[in-house]
Amino acid sequence: MAISSNLQNAFVSRMTAQAAAELGQVHMLIQQTTLQEASQDTRNSPFSSGPGKIDTAAIYKLLKARGQN
């Protein structure tokens, strides 16, 4: 899980100064995040076709359209 693991291991060690600064900001945000197991996971996506469902056809159409640019 990204929140409980060390993100440094997920990136190439030769980061630019800007990338290192952005990673530091992400790390600070993650440290401030508290997960609550009792709360229900809700996902808001334009590709949702109902609770817990994803409209893969819409994603496929989007990917095909982006490849034709």
SULKA-V837245 format. One record per residue. N is the residue number from 1. RES is the residue in one small letter. OMEGA is omega in whole degrees, 0 to 359 (* if undefined). Layout:
N/RES/OMEGA
N/RES/OMEGA
This chain:
1/m/185
2/a/184
3/i/184
4/s/180
5/s/179
6/n/183
7/l/181
8/q/182
9/n/183
10/a/185
11/f/175
12/v/187
13/s/182
14/r/179
15/m/174
16/t/179
17/a/180
18/q/179
19/a/178
20/a/178
21/a/179
22/e/177
23/l/176
24/g/178
25/q/178
26/v/180
27/h/178
28/m/179
29/l/181
30/i/179
31/q/181
32/q/184
33/t/177
34/t/177
35/l/178
36/q/182
37/e/183
38/a/182
39/s/181
40/q/179
41/d/177
42/t/181
43/r/179
44/n/182
45/s/175
46/p/181
47/f/179
48/s/177
49/s/179
50/g/181
51/p/178
52/g/183
53/k/178
54/i/178
55/d/183
56/t/178
57/a/179
58/a/178
59/i/179
60/y/179
61/k/179
62/l/180
63/l/177
64/k/181
65/a/180
66/r/180
67/g/181
68/q/181
69/n/*
